[in-house]
Amino acid sequence: MTATEAGQAERMVKSVGLTAAGGWVAIVGGVIHLVLTSVARADVWRDVVSAGWWNTVTLRPDADELRVAEAFWLNLGSFAVPLLTLGILVVFATRRGHRVPGVLGWILAAWGVVCASLLPVSGAWLFIVVGVLFVAGDRVRALRPA
């Protein structure tokens, strides 16, 4: 293996490592969010199940329905499941050597900045971390000569 080939291989490993790390952060963050919010609102979810699952959440809750709507948007209606799904897709893609576009990272990071500026004590910072890892992984890959 020549020095050029070794450098290319090292950049490829670094690229895949950074991007896959972003995927794993997304997976872990999504799972932790779902578990913690499920536990925190377990009493509400028990009430939803005992009242009948179908059509329990409304977009215009009155005072009595507010706790169910809040539990929904905090848990199942949050971005935890899409984040978890994206993480799985990214890890799957990197294991097969596929490129994850840096623009995906820029979008996630920008969205995270907007959300974190509105609500600093939130999981929005996770989107920034995931986005930066996706961008960094794509940048390292772009440095590789064709």
C-alpha positions as CSV (number, residue, x, y, z in Angstrom):
1,M,0.0,0.0,0.0
2,T,1.4,3.4,-1.0
3,A,1.4,6.4,1.3
4,T,-1.3,8.0,-0.8
5,E,-3.5,4.9,-0.6
6,A,-2.9,4.7,3.2
7,G,-3.9,8.4,3.6
8,Q,-7.1,7.8,1.6
9,A,-7.9,4.7,3.7
10,E,-7.3,6.7,6.9
11,R,-9.6,9.6,5.7
12,M,-12.3,7.1,4.8
13,V,-12.2,5.4,8.2
14,K,-12.3,8.9,9.9
15,S,-15.2,9.9,7.7
16,V,-17.2,6.8,8.3
17,G,-16.3,7.0,12.0
18,L,-17.5,10.6,12.4
19,T,-20.7,10.1,10.4
20,A,-21.5,6.8,12.2
21,A,-20.8,8.5,15.5
22,G,-23.5,11.0,14.6
23,G,-25.8,8.2,13.8
24,W,-25.2,6.5,17.1
25,V,-25.7,9.8,19.0
26,A,-29.1,10.1,17.2
27,I,-30.1,6.6,18.1
28,V,-29.1,6.9,21.7
29,G,-30.7,10.3,22.0
30,G,-33.9,9.1,20.5
31,V,-34.1,6.1,22.7
32,I,-33.2,8.0,25.9
33,H,-35.8,10.6,25.1
34,L,-38.6,8.0,24.5
35,V,-37.7,6.1,27.7
36,L,-37.5,9.1,30.0
37,T,-40.6,10.8,28.7
38,S,-42.5,7.5,28.8
39,V,-41.5,7.1,32.4
40,A,-42.2,10.7,33.3
41,R,-45.7,10.5,31.8
42,A,-46.5,6.9,32.7
43,D,-49.7,7.9,34.7
44,V,-51.0,9.7,31.6
45,W,-50.3,6.8,29.3
46,R,-52.0,4.4,31.7
47,D,-55.1,6.7,31.6
48,V,-55.0,6.8,27.8
49,V,-54.9,3.0,27.5
50,S,-57.7,2.5,30.1
51,A,-59.8,5.2,28.4
52,G,-59.3,3.7,24.9
53,W,-56.4,4.4,22.7
54,W,-58.1,5.4,19.5
55,N,-58.6,9.2,19.0
56,T,-57.6,10.1,22.5
57,V,-55.4,13.1,21.5
58,T,-56.9,16.3,20.2
59,L,-55.3,19.3,18.5
60,R,-57.5,21.6,20.5
61,P,-57.4,20.3,24.0
62,D,-59.5,21.7,26.8
63,A,-58.2,21.9,30.3
64,D,-59.0,18.3,31.0
65,E,-57.3,17.0,27.8
66,L,-54.2,19.2,28.1
67,R,-52.1,16.6,30.0
68,V,-52.8,14.0,27.3
69,A,-51.9,16.4,24.5
70,E,-48.7,17.4,26.4
71,A,-47.7,13.8,27.0
72,F,-48.3,13.0,23.3
73,W,-46.2,15.9,22.0
74,L,-43.5,15.3,24.6
75,N,-43.3,11.6,23.7
76,L,-44.7,9.9,20.6
77,G,-45.4,13.2,18.8
78,S,-41.8,14.5,19.4
79,F,-38.9,14.2,17.0
80,A,-37.4,11.3,19.0
81,V,-38.7,8.6,16.7
82,P,-37.6,10.4,13.5
83,L,-34.2,11.1,15.1
84,L,-33.9,7.4,16.1
85,T,-34.9,6.3,12.6
86,L,-32.4,8.7,11.0
87,G,-29.7,7.4,13.2
88,I,-30.4,3.8,12.2
89,L,-30.4,4.8,8.5
90,V,-27.1,6.6,8.9
91,V,-25.4,3.8,10.7
92,F,-26.7,1.3,8.2
93,A,-25.5,3.5,5.3
94,T,-22.0,4.0,6.7
95,R,-21.5,0.3,7.3
96,R,-22.1,-0.2,3.6
97,G,-19.7,2.6,2.7
98,H,-22.4,5.0,1.5
99,R,-21.9,8.7,1.8
100,V,-24.2,10.7,4.0
101,P,-24.5,14.2,2.5
102,G,-23.2,17.0,4.6
103,V,-26.2,19.1,3.7
104,L,-28.2,16.8,6.0
105,G,-25.9,17.8,8.8
106,W,-26.2,21.5,8.1
107,I,-30.0,21.3,8.2
108,L,-30.0,19.4,11.5
109,A,-27.4,21.8,13.0
110,A,-29.2,24.9,11.9
111,W,-32.6,23.6,13.1
112,G,-30.9,22.7,16.4
113,V,-29.5,26.2,16.8
114,V,-32.9,27.8,16.2
115,C,-34.6,25.4,18.7
116,A,-31.9,25.7,21.3
117,S,-32.0,29.5,21.1
118,L,-35.7,29.3,21.8
119,L,-35.5,26.6,24.5
120,P,-31.9,26.3,25.8
121,V,-32.8,23.6,28.4
122,S,-33.9,21.0,25.9
123,G,-32.6,18.2,23.7
124,A,-32.1,20.6,20.7
125,W,-28.4,20.6,21.4
126,L,-28.4,16.9,20.3
127,F,-29.4,18.0,16.8
128,I,-26.4,20.3,16.7
129,V,-24.0,17.6,17.8
130,V,-25.5,15.1,15.2
131,G,-25.4,17.7,12.5
132,V,-21.8,18.7,13.2
133,L,-20.7,15.0,13.1
134,F,-22.5,14.5,9.8
135,V,-20.9,17.6,8.3
136,A,-17.4,16.7,9.6
137,G,-17.7,13.1,8.3
138,D,-18.6,14.4,4.8
139,R,-15.8,17.0,4.9
140,V,-13.2,14.4,5.7
141,R,-14.5,12.2,2.9
142,A,-14.4,15.2,0.5
143,L,-10.7,15.7,1.2
144,R,-10.0,12.2,-0.2
145,P,-8.6,12.5,-3.8
146,A,-10.7,10.8,-6.4
